[in-house]
Amino acid sequence: MIRYLRGLVLKKEAGGFVLLAGGVGFFLQAPTPFLQALEEGKEVGVHTHLLLKEEGLSLYGFPDEENLALFELLLSVSGVGPKVALALLSALPPRLLARALLEGDARLLTSASGVGRRLAERIALELKGKVPPHLLAGEKVESEAAEEAVMALAALGFKEAQARAVVLDLLAQNPKARAQDLIKEALKRLR
């Protein structure tokens, strides 16, 4: 099983990219946020999942072990294939997805393309409470602006855990963001 590759990003394509590692070009399918962050010609390390299908082998790439673990957890649900798992990882930040799975929040899962109400309810039911604790680690907000944004979102009726996960993801992208900017961006993701 191929679990990790390091190499040069040769080419980005729809839904994936070609990684040159050890003189071999591997095509890896990946979540949209990871694909957007990749730069052609740059070296990158990728955590991978190799899947055997009737059509052949498929390789999926992720920026970290957290995304890989969520992908594999989603695949454990009956009726969830790699396409749906990638859609969920593309639509929701890893911490927010982990929190939604832990709490069985089917409504949030339907925000992913191709995930209808019934499938979301099945995923929520089968994975509720089964999310490994390490996927929820590091949820402490250290910024006063971020804490203010979390409290404001909670006051607007969002679950505090969801608001915290989204704000933490936004804060990772822009550590100096002001509270009002965090709230504005978080609202886009939570609706």
N, CA, C and O of each residue as an XYZ file, in Angstrom:
764
protein
N       0.857     -1.188      0.000
C       0.000      0.000      0.000
C       0.893      1.238      0.000
O       1.866      1.312      0.750
N       0.562      2.182     -0.826
C       1.300      3.447     -0.885
C       0.657      4.395      0.121
O      -0.520      4.728     -0.023
N       1.400      4.840      1.139
C       0.841      5.697      2.192
C       1.369      7.124      2.152
O       0.747      8.027      2.711
N       2.513      7.340      1.495
C       3.079      8.688      1.461
C       3.984      8.809      0.243
O       4.749      7.897     -0.073
N       3.887      9.938     -0.430
C       4.756     10.232     -1.562
C       5.305     11.648     -1.411
O       4.616     12.542     -0.919
N       6.539     11.841     -1.834
C       7.117     13.175     -1.886
C       7.671     13.343     -3.296
O       8.394     12.493     -3.815
N       7.305     14.469     -3.890
C       7.770     14.695     -5.242
C       7.389     16.064     -5.760
O       6.967     16.945     -5.010
N       7.547     16.215     -7.054
C       7.322     17.480     -7.737
C       5.932     17.483     -8.374
O       5.549     16.523     -9.042
N       5.190     18.554     -8.167
C       3.872     18.688     -8.801
C       4.117     19.052    -10.269
O       4.525     20.168    -10.590
N       3.858     18.082    -11.147
C       4.082     18.305    -12.578
C       2.963     19.100    -13.211
O       3.197     20.063    -13.941
N       1.721     18.675    -12.915
C       0.582     19.272    -13.608
C      -0.665     19.137    -12.761
O      -0.923     18.076    -12.193
N      -1.439     20.200    -12.673
C      -2.745     20.150    -12.009
C      -3.808     19.936    -13.077
O      -3.788     20.561    -14.138
N      -4.739     19.032    -12.766
C      -5.824     18.734    -13.690
C      -7.138     18.812    -12.921
O      -7.137     18.996    -11.704
N      -8.246     18.676    -13.619
C      -9.556     18.693    -12.962
C      -9.647     17.508    -12.008
O      -9.563     16.355    -12.431
N      -9.818     17.793    -10.729
C      -9.998     16.738     -9.736
C      -8.736     16.105     -9.211
O      -8.806     15.262     -8.317
N      -7.575     16.481     -9.734
C      -6.353     15.856     -9.251
C      -5.106     16.518     -9.812
O      -5.156     17.597    -10.402
N      -3.981     15.832     -9.607
C      -2.706     16.356    -10.080
C      -1.736     15.209    -10.327
O      -1.903     14.107     -9.806
N      -0.719     15.495    -11.135
C       0.324     14.516    -11.417
C       1.526     14.866    -10.554
O       2.023     15.991    -10.581
N       1.985     13.877     -9.784
C       3.126     14.040     -8.895
C       4.264     13.176     -9.415
O       4.108     11.965     -9.574
N       5.411     13.798     -9.679
C       6.589     13.079    -10.129
C       7.398     12.690     -8.901
O       7.984     13.543     -8.233
N       7.423     11.389     -8.610
C       8.143     10.887     -7.435
C       9.004      9.702     -7.857
O       8.483      8.693     -8.332
N      10.300      9.817     -7.690
C      11.203      8.725     -8.052
C      11.184      8.396     -9.530
O      11.365      7.237     -9.904
N      10.972      9.378    -10.370
C      10.951      9.158    -11.805
C       9.646      8.607    -12.343
O       9.535      8.324    -13.536
N       8.643      8.449    -11.463
C       7.332      7.932    -11.878
C       6.292      9.026    -11.663
O       6.293      9.686    -10.624
N       5.412      9.220    -12.627
C       4.339     10.199    -12.508
C       3.080      9.543    -11.990
O       2.494      8.697    -12.667
N       2.657      9.920    -10.800
C       1.445      9.377    -10.190
C       0.324     10.396    -10.341
O       0.522     11.585    -10.091
N      -0.875      9.923    -10.757
C      -2.030     10.812    -10.762
C      -2.770     10.600     -9.453
O      -3.172      9.482     -9.131
N      -2.948     11.676     -8.701
C      -3.650     11.614     -7.424
C      -4.885     12.487     -7.477
O      -4.822     13.643     -7.894
N      -6.013     11.930     -7.054
C      -7.219     12.728     -6.877
C      -7.130     13.345     -5.484
O      -6.585     12.730     -4.568
N      -7.657     14.542     -5.323
C      -7.489     15.239     -4.055
C      -8.642     16.199     -3.800
O      -9.345     16.586     -4.733
N      -8.846     16.594     -2.515
C      -9.877     17.588     -2.195
C      -9.533     18.943     -2.824
O      -8.361     19.292     -2.969
N     -10.550     19.684     -3.186
C     -10.377     20.970     -3.859
C      -9.472     21.956     -3.114
O      -8.602     22.548     -3.752
N      -9.627     22.167     -1.799
C      -8.747     23.135     -1.133
C      -7.264     22.775     -1.253
O      -6.418     23.659     -1.394
N      -6.952     21.488     -1.196
C      -5.564     21.039     -1.334
C      -5.074     21.288     -2.761
O      -3.955     21.759     -2.961
N      -5.908     20.974     -3.747
C      -5.538     21.204     -5.148
C      -5.256     22.679     -5.416
O      -4.289     23.023     -6.095
N      -6.106     23.539     -4.879
C      -5.938     24.971     -5.107
C      -4.643     25.495     -4.500
O      -4.047     26.435     -5.026
N      -4.205     24.894     -3.400
C      -2.991     25.347     -2.725
C      -1.714     24.856     -3.408
O      -0.642     25.421     -3.187
N      -1.815     23.821     -4.226
C      -0.634     23.273     -4.901
C      -0.134     24.204     -5.996
O      -0.915     24.890     -6.655
N       1.184     24.215     -6.176
C       1.786     25.004     -7.244
C       2.591     24.076     -8.135
O       3.405     23.290     -7.650
N       2.363     24.168     -9.435
C       3.128     23.358    -10.374
C       4.605     23.714    -10.260
O       4.963     24.885    -10.138
N       5.455     22.697    -10.302
C       6.901     22.913    -10.212
C       7.435     22.925     -8.789
O       8.646     23.020     -8.588
N       6.561     22.830     -7.804
C       6.983     22.836     -6.395
C       6.970     21.410     -5.853
O       6.177     20.571     -6.280
N       7.871     21.155     -4.897
C       7.898     19.851     -4.249
C       6.876     19.825     -3.116
O       6.674     20.817     -2.416
N       6.236     18.664     -2.953
C       5.205     18.521     -1.929
C       5.221     17.087     -1.393
O       5.547     16.139     -2.108
N       4.863     16.959     -0.127
C       4.657     15.644      0.482
C       3.165     15.379      0.558
O       2.394     16.269      0.916
N       2.749     14.158      0.222
C       1.330     13.834      0.148
C       1.054     12.526      0.885
O       1.709     11.514      0.638
N       0.079     12.558      1.793
C      -0.409     11.334      2.439
C      -1.415     10.720      1.487
O      -2.273     11.420      0.951
N      -1.314      9.405      1.272
C      -2.113      8.795      0.208
C      -2.961      7.615      0.674
O      -2.699      6.991      1.702
N      -3.980      7.340     -0.123
C      -4.839      6.171      0.054
C      -4.961      5.519     -1.314
O      -5.388      6.158     -2.276
N      -4.589      4.256     -1.401
C      -4.673      3.506     -2.643
C      -5.941      2.664     -2.609
O      -6.179      1.917     -1.659
N      -6.750      2.792     -3.651
C      -8.025      2.079     -3.700
C      -8.079      1.208     -4.952
O      -7.820      1.678     -6.059
N      -8.415     -0.055     -4.764
C      -8.555     -0.985     -5.878
C     -10.017     -1.025     -6.294
O     -10.896     -1.346     -5.494
N     -10.266     -0.693     -7.564
C     -11.623     -0.741     -8.121
C     -11.613     -1.679     -9.321
O     -10.556     -2.146     -9.747
N     -12.794     -1.948     -9.861
C     -12.887     -2.800    -11.042
C     -12.123     -2.202    -12.217
O     -11.520     -2.928    -13.008
N     -12.151     -0.877    -12.330
C     -11.487     -0.190    -13.436
C      -9.977     -0.136    -13.265
O      -9.261      0.156    -14.223
N      -9.481     -0.413    -12.067
C      -8.040     -0.345    -11.822
C      -7.744      0.286    -10.469
O      -8.607      0.354     -9.593
N      -6.532      0.735    -10.320
C      -6.101      1.363     -9.076
C      -6.362      2.863     -9.125
O      -6.198      3.498    -10.167
N      -6.768      3.420     -7.997
C      -6.943      4.869     -7.876
C      -6.162      5.328     -6.653
O      -6.189      4.680     -5.606
N      -5.476      6.441     -6.793
C      -4.666      6.980     -5.713
C      -5.240      8.338     -5.312
O      -5.515      9.187     -6.160
N      -5.415      8.523     -4.010
C      -5.984      9.757     -3.471
C      -4.934     10.415     -2.588
O      -4.267      9.742     -1.802
N      -4.786     11.733     -2.718
C      -3.746     12.445     -1.975
C      -4.316     13.507     -1.055
O      -5.306     14.167     -1.371
N      -3.658     13.659      0.111
C      -4.116     14.600      1.142
C      -2.925     15.335      1.744
O      -1.820     14.796      1.796
N      -3.149     16.563      2.196
C      -2.039     17.356      2.724
C      -1.524     16.873      4.087
O      -0.378     17.141      4.451
N      -2.372     16.164      4.832
C      -1.969     15.735      6.174
C      -2.714     14.466      6.575
O      -3.637     14.024      5.891
N      -2.293     13.893      7.695
C      -2.904     12.653      8.169
C      -4.348     12.857      8.629
O      -5.151     11.925      8.591
N      -4.675     14.075      9.063
C      -6.038     14.383      9.511
C      -7.031     14.200      8.365
O      -8.058     13.542      8.530
N      -6.728     14.780      7.210
C      -7.593     14.643      6.030
C      -7.680     13.188      5.575
O      -8.756     12.711      5.214
N      -6.559     12.491      5.592
C      -6.530     11.083      5.199
C      -7.403     10.246      6.134
O      -8.169      9.398      5.675
N      -7.291     10.480      7.427
C      -8.094      9.719      8.403
C      -9.585      9.971      8.208
O     -10.386      9.041      8.306
N      -9.964     11.214      7.935
C     -11.378     11.529      7.688
C     -11.872     10.840      6.413
O     -12.984     10.314      6.377
N     -11.043     10.846      5.374
C     -11.390     10.187      4.113
C     -11.654      8.703      4.365
O     -12.667      8.166      3.915
N     -10.754      8.045      5.078
C     -10.903      6.618      5.349
C     -12.090      6.333      6.262
O     -12.757      5.309      6.112
N     -12.357      7.228      7.203
C     -13.518      7.078      8.077
C     -14.809      7.171      7.263
O     -15.735      6.386      7.468
N     -14.865      8.126      6.347
C     -16.049      8.282      5.496
C     -16.252      7.066      4.598
O     -17.389      6.655      4.367
N     -15.169      6.486      4.090
C     -15.278      5.308      3.222
C     -15.836      4.090      3.965
O     -16.339      3.154      3.343
N     -15.743      4.108      5.291
C     -16.246      2.979      6.081
C     -17.779      2.928      6.129
O     -18.357      1.927      6.550
N     -18.426      4.007      5.697
C     -19.888      4.071      5.700
C     -20.430      3.438      4.423
O     -19.963      3.737      3.324
N     -21.404      2.573      4.576
C     -22.024      1.918      3.429
C     -22.662      2.974      2.523
O     -23.411      3.832      2.989
N     -22.361      2.901      1.239
C     -22.927      3.850      0.284
C     -22.082      5.085      0.059
O     -22.424      5.930     -0.769
N     -20.974      5.202      0.789
C     -20.080      6.356      0.610
C     -18.833      5.887     -0.123
O     -18.064      5.067      0.378
N     -18.657      6.424     -1.312
C     -17.469      6.106     -2.096
C     -16.480      7.252     -2.050
O     -16.708      8.252     -1.369
N     -15.389      7.108     -2.767
C     -14.361      8.142     -2.753
C     -14.842      9.505     -3.285
O     -14.384     10.553     -2.829
N     -15.767      9.476     -4.249
C     -16.274     10.737     -4.808
C     -17.006     11.554     -3.736
O     -16.792     12.760     -3.619
N     -17.861     10.900     -2.962
C     -18.605     11.583     -1.891
C     -17.655     12.013     -0.780
O     -17.775     13.120     -0.255
N     -16.712     11.146     -0.418
C     -15.754     11.488      0.637
C     -14.931     12.718      0.243
O     -14.703     13.605      1.065
N     -14.489     12.768     -1.015
C     -13.740     13.947     -1.488
C     -14.621     15.193     -1.507
O     -14.163     16.289     -1.186
N     -15.888     15.021     -1.884
C     -16.812     16.168     -1.901
C     -16.967     16.746     -0.489
O     -16.981     17.964     -0.310
N     -17.082     15.866      0.506
C     -17.210     16.341      1.898
C     -15.937     17.043      2.352
O     -16.007     18.083      3.007
N     -14.778     16.489      2.013
C     -13.509     17.118      2.397
C     -13.257     18.414      1.628
O     -12.515     19.281      2.090
N     -13.873     18.543      0.462
C     -13.744     19.776     -0.325
C     -14.667     20.871      0.200
O     -14.335     22.055      0.150
N     -15.832     20.461      0.705
C     -16.839     21.431      1.144
C     -16.636     21.929      2.575
O     -16.995     23.062      2.896
N     -16.065     21.085      3.429
C     -15.963     21.427      4.846
C     -14.515     21.333      5.331
O     -13.813     20.382      4.989
N     -14.066     22.294      6.113
C     -12.733     22.197      6.704
C     -12.662     20.948      7.592
O     -13.671     20.563      8.182
N     -11.500     20.316      7.696
C     -11.385     19.056      8.443
C     -11.946     19.097      9.869
O     -12.639     18.166     10.280
N     -11.663     20.141     10.615
C     -12.167     20.200     11.996
C     -13.690     20.313     12.027
O     -14.341     19.706     12.878
N     -14.248     21.074     11.119
C     -15.702     21.217     11.069
C     -16.354     19.894     10.648
O     -17.380     19.505     11.204
N     -15.767     19.214      9.680
C     -16.282     17.916      9.254
C     -16.201     16.909     10.403
O     -17.155     16.173     10.655
N     -15.073     16.879     11.091
C     -14.915     15.958     12.231
C     -15.955     16.255     13.308
O     -16.537     15.335     13.883
N     -16.187     17.536     13.579
C     -17.166     17.926     14.598
C     -18.576     17.536     14.150
O     -19.369     17.046     14.954
N     -18.890     17.752     12.870
C     -20.218     17.382     12.350
C     -20.434     15.872     12.448
O     -21.530     15.422     12.783
N     -19.401     15.095     12.160
C     -19.507     13.638     12.263
C     -19.673     13.207     13.711
O     -20.483     12.332     14.018
N     -18.912     13.818     14.589
C     -18.981     13.469     16.014
C     -20.372     13.723     16.578
O     -20.904     12.922     17.347
N     -20.951     14.857     16.180
C     -22.253     15.255     16.710
C     -23.425     14.729     15.884
O     -24.579     14.901     16.276
N     -23.148     14.098     14.756
C     -24.228     13.580     13.914
C     -25.027     14.676     13.244
O     -26.246     14.566     13.119
N     -24.354     15.739     12.808
C     -25.015     16.895     12.199
C     -25.219     16.670     10.695
O     -24.383     17.070      9.885
N     -26.327     16.031     10.329
C     -26.612     15.713      8.929
C     -26.840     16.969      8.094
O     -26.492     16.997      6.913
N     -27.417     18.000      8.688
C     -27.696     19.242      7.947
C     -26.418     19.836      7.370
O     -26.397     20.277      6.221
N     -25.370     19.848      8.156
C     -24.102     20.417      7.699
C     -23.485     19.552      6.602
O     -22.854     20.075      5.683
N     -23.659     18.247      6.689
C     -23.088     17.342      5.695
C     -23.715     17.537      4.317
O     -23.064     17.294      3.301
N     -24.976     17.975      4.275
C     -25.648     18.173      2.982
C     -25.079     19.359      2.198
O     -25.448     19.562      1.042
N     -24.196     20.135      2.803
C     -23.597     21.271      2.085
C     -22.597     20.799      1.028
O     -22.171     21.588      0.185
N     -22.223     19.527      1.066
C     -21.295     18.983      0.064
C     -22.057     18.554     -1.182
O     -23.171     18.038     -1.094
N     -21.457     18.768     -2.325
C     -22.054     18.381     -3.595
C     -22.227     16.864     -3.650
O     -21.293     16.116     -3.361
N     -23.423     16.416     -4.023
C     -23.689     14.987     -4.146
C     -24.120     14.306     -2.860
O     -24.338     13.094     -2.839
N     -24.246     15.081     -1.783
C     -24.673     14.504     -0.506
C     -26.084     15.000     -0.216
O     -26.288     16.146      0.188
N     -27.051     14.117     -0.429
C     -28.444     14.448     -0.155
C     -28.799     14.180      1.298
O     -27.969     13.723      2.084
N     -30.032     14.469      1.633
C     -30.489     14.326      3.023
C     -30.343     12.894      3.530
O     -29.847     12.677      4.635
N     -30.769     11.923      2.736
C     -30.718     10.525      3.191
C     -29.289     10.042      3.420
O     -28.991      9.406      4.431
N     -28.425     10.347      2.485
C     -27.025      9.940      2.631
C     -26.385     10.639      3.824
O     -25.640     10.018      4.582
N     -26.669     11.918      3.991
C     -26.126     12.672      5.129
C     -26.602     12.064      6.442
O     -25.829     11.945      7.393
N     -27.869     11.681      6.493
C     -28.400     11.067      7.719
C     -27.741      9.720      7.994
O     -27.469      9.386      9.147
N     -27.483      8.942      6.936
C     -26.806      7.646      7.119
C     -25.387      7.859      7.647
O     -24.953      7.178      8.576
N     -24.664      8.818      7.041
C     -23.295      9.113      7.482
C     -23.312      9.564      8.937
O     -22.520      9.094      9.754
N     -24.220     10.476      9.248
C     -24.304     11.004     10.616
C     -24.622      9.895     11.609
O     -24.043      9.845     12.695
N     -25.531      9.012     11.244
C     -25.924      7.923     12.137
C     -24.784      6.927     12.356
O     -24.501      6.535     13.488
N     -24.136      6.523     11.265
C     -23.084      5.509     11.368
C     -21.812      6.022     12.030
O     -21.096      5.249     12.666
N     -21.520      7.318     11.890
C     -20.253      7.830     12.423
C     -20.405      8.670     13.691
O     -19.411      9.125     14.258
N     -21.632      8.873     14.130
C     -21.840      9.686     15.331
C     -21.073      9.076     16.511
O     -21.279      7.920     16.883
N     -20.198      9.880     17.075
C     -19.412      9.453     18.223
C     -18.225      8.567     17.881
O     -17.518      8.128     18.788
N     -17.981      8.285     16.594
C     -16.883      7.402     16.209
C     -15.652      8.144     15.707
O     -14.700      7.521     15.238
N     -15.663      9.453     15.800
C     -14.527     10.234     15.319
C     -13.388     10.127     16.335
O     -13.580     10.441     17.510
N     -12.204      9.687     15.895
C     -11.070      9.593     16.821
C     -10.737     10.965     17.423
O     -10.780     11.978     16.724
N     -10.405     10.994     18.717
C     -10.142     12.271     19.398
C      -9.045     13.115     18.763
O      -9.093     14.343     18.829
N      -8.049     12.464     18.143
C      -6.950     13.254     17.562
C      -7.412     14.134     16.397
O      -6.731     15.098     16.046
N      -8.564     13.813     15.793
C      -9.081     14.643     14.705
C      -9.722     15.927     15.225
O      -9.948     16.867     14.462
N     -10.011     15.965     16.507
C     -10.623     17.157     17.113
C      -9.611     17.948     17.931
O      -9.949     18.983     18.506
N      -8.374     17.467     17.986
C      -7.352     18.118     18.812
C      -7.007     19.506     18.281
O      -7.202     19.807     17.103
N      -6.505     20.316     19.150
C      -6.041     21.648     18.767
C      -7.153     22.625     18.480
O      -6.997     23.492     17.620
N      -8.266     22.517     19.168
C      -9.385     23.412     18.899
C      -9.377     24.667     19.762
O     -10.369     25.395     19.794
N      -8.294     24.928     20.452
C      -8.238     26.092     21.325
C      -8.024     27.362     20.498
O      -7.118     27.425     19.666
N      -8.844     28.345     20.729
C      -8.710     29.623     20.037
C      -7.836     30.535     20.891
O      -8.119     30.757     22.068
N      -6.766     31.064     20.283
C      -5.835     31.883     21.048
C      -5.975     33.372     20.750
O      -5.388     34.197     21.450
N      -6.717     33.716     19.755
C      -6.864     35.101     19.350
C      -8.138     35.693     19.976
O      -9.187     35.049     20.001
N      -8.027     36.910     20.471
C      -9.197     37.579     21.049
C     -10.255     37.831     19.973
O     -11.453     37.708     20.229
N      -9.800     38.185     18.762
C     -10.730     38.420     17.659
C     -11.458     37.132     17.293
O     -12.657     37.148     17.016
N     -10.727     36.010     17.293
C     -11.351     34.722     16.975
C     -12.358     34.321     18.040
O     -13.434     33.817     17.718
N     -12.026     34.536     19.286
C     -12.951     34.191     20.371
C     -14.215     35.049     20.272
O     -15.324     34.566     20.499
N     -14.034     36.309     19.935
C     -15.176     37.213     19.750
C     -16.059     36.726     18.587
O     -17.286     36.751     18.680
N     -15.423     36.286     17.501
C     -16.161     35.788     16.347
C     -16.945     34.527     16.711
O     -18.095     34.372     16.299
N     -16.338     33.638     17.471
C     -17.016     32.395     17.886
C     -18.250     32.731     18.724
O     -19.322     32.164     18.515
N     -18.093     33.639     19.656
C     -19.219     34.014     20.525
C     -20.337     34.687     19.716
O     -21.518     34.455     19.974
N     -19.964     35.512     18.748
C     -20.969     36.180     17.913
C     -21.736     35.157     17.072
O     -22.957     35.249     16.944
N     -21.035     34.199     16.510
C     -21.691     33.162     15.705
C     -22.601     32.298     16.566
O     -23.687     31.910     16.136
N     -22.158     32.000     17.776
C     -22.998     31.225     18.699
C     -24.259     32.011     19.048
O     -25.342     31.438     19.167
N     -24.112     33.330     19.210
C     -25.261     34.181     19.518
C     -26.252     34.234     18.343
O     -27.447     34.462     18.532
N     -25.730     34.017     17.131
C     -26.591     33.999     15.939
C     -27.299     32.655     15.759
O     -28.090     32.489     14.830
N     -27.014     31.691     16.650
C     -27.727     30.423     16.609
C     -26.924     29.239     16.097
O     -27.445     28.126     16.029
N     -25.661     29.460     15.736
C     -24.834     28.340     15.287
C     -24.275     27.616     16.498
O     -24.051     28.216     17.550
N     -24.050     26.304     16.336
C     -23.444     25.539     17.420
C     -22.040     26.076     17.655
O     -21.300     26.348     16.710
N     -21.684     26.225     18.917
C     -20.375     26.791     19.240
C     -19.241     25.950     18.662
O     -18.254     26.499     18.173
N     -19.370     24.644     18.712
C     -18.308     23.770     18.198
C     -18.107     23.969     16.697
O     -16.973     23.981     16.218
N     -19.209     24.124     15.951
C     -19.104     24.359     14.509
C     -18.466     25.716     14.241
O     -17.571     25.846     13.407
N     -18.942     26.715     14.961
C     -18.401     28.062     14.784
C     -16.907     28.078     15.097
O     -16.126     28.693     14.372
N     -16.513     27.406     16.168
C     -15.106     27.362     16.564
C     -14.259     26.680     15.482
O     -13.170     27.155     15.161
N     -14.749     25.581     14.923
C     -14.001     24.864     13.885
C     -13.796     25.732     12.647
O     -12.702     25.768     12.083
N     -14.843     26.428     12.227
C     -14.732     27.292     11.046
C     -13.793     28.460     11.323
O     -12.943     28.787     10.494
N     -13.942     29.085     12.479
C     -13.093     30.236     12.823
C     -11.631     29.804     12.924
O     -10.738     30.535     12.495
N     -11.382     28.628     13.484
C      -9.997     28.133     13.578
C      -9.396     27.906     12.198
O      -8.223     28.198     11.965
N     -10.208     27.384     11.286
C      -9.725     27.170      9.928
C      -9.412     28.507      9.260
O      -8.386     28.648      8.595
N     -10.291     29.477      9.436
C     -10.066     30.809      8.862
C      -8.845     31.476      9.493
O      -8.070     32.152      8.816
N      -8.691     31.273     10.800
C      -7.562     31.863     11.515
C      -6.240     31.268     11.049
O      -5.226     31.964     11.005
N      -6.246     29.981     10.701
C      -5.033     29.338     10.193
C      -4.612     29.963      8.863
O      -3.421     30.047      8.565
N      -5.589     30.400      8.065
C      -5.299     31.023      6.780
C      -4.865     32.473      6.935
O      -4.062     32.974      6.148
N      -5.401     33.151      7.954
C      -5.082     34.558      8.166
C      -5.027     34.847      9.671
O      -6.028     35.267     10.253
N      -3.867     34.626     10.308
C      -3.744     34.768     11.760
C      -4.038     36.180     12.301
O      -4.329     36.335     13.487
N      -3.965     37.188     11.456
C      -4.178     38.564     11.921
C      -5.569     39.097     11.570
O      -5.800     40.305     11.619
N      -6.479     38.216     11.222
C      -7.828     38.625     10.823
C      -8.573     39.288     11.982
O      -8.417     38.907     13.142
N      -9.382     40.283     11.640
C     -10.201     40.965     12.649
C     -11.488     40.168     12.864
O     -11.881     39.368     12.015
N     -12.126     40.389     13.985
C     -13.330     39.647     14.354
C     -14.411     39.771     13.286
O     -15.015     38.769     12.904
N     -14.665     40.992     12.797
C     -15.732     41.172     11.807
C     -15.429     40.434     10.499
O     -16.346     39.949      9.836
N     -14.146     40.346     10.124
C     -13.778     39.603      8.913
C     -13.997     38.101      9.118
O     -14.481     37.401      8.229
N     -13.631     37.627     10.303
C     -13.827     36.207     10.622
C     -15.312     35.853     10.613
O     -15.700     34.805     10.097
N     -16.139     36.725     11.182
C     -17.582     36.487     11.222
C     -18.155     36.446      9.802
O     -18.940     35.559      9.466
N     -17.758     37.407      8.982
C     -18.263     37.500      7.602
C     -17.912     36.236      6.809
O     -18.778     35.670      6.143
N     -16.651     35.788      6.873
C     -16.227     34.595      6.151
C     -16.853     33.332      6.722
O     -17.219     32.425      5.975
N     -16.977     33.272      8.042
C     -17.581     32.103      8.688
C     -19.049     31.954      8.283
O     -19.526     30.839      8.067
N     -19.754     33.062      8.182
C     -21.163     33.013      7.780
C     -21.313     32.430      6.370
O     -22.269     31.706      6.093
N     -20.368     32.747      5.487
C     -20.412     32.191      4.128
C     -20.288     30.674      4.160
O     -20.943     29.971      3.391
N     -19.443     30.180      5.054
C     -19.210     28.730      5.121
C     -20.324     27.994      5.868
O     -20.632     26.847      5.546
N     -20.917     28.638      6.845
C     -21.899     27.969      7.677
C     -23.294     27.940      7.076
O     -24.131     27.156      7.521
N     -23.566     28.765      6.086
C     -24.922     28.802      5.506
C     -25.060     27.869      4.348
O     -26.133     27.781      3.750
